């Protein structure tokens, strides 16, 4: 299947999943911390790392499935632009500590997840 179509399909599914997470968090939690974006990014990093670990252990991996999941789904599911926007909005509203916490927690958790989960077979 054409890589562009795989990325399109995966990205659409990832975007829908992100919307679902946002709605779930919005209706169940009240917080000034951008929890929906954090959850989407963490879950995307877990999926990406496990996919990398799975395919690194395979001599004959499925490049189409890898493209669909890593580039498409994870690309649509994670959201650096929203993370950045929400961090700036926290700063603008005078919530500097929450903005710094968002940066430190989000980046640290996501990098550590990729490091530990993806390196299992690397």
Order of alpha helices (4+ residues) and beta strands (2+ residues): alpha-alpha-alpha-alpha-alpha-alpha
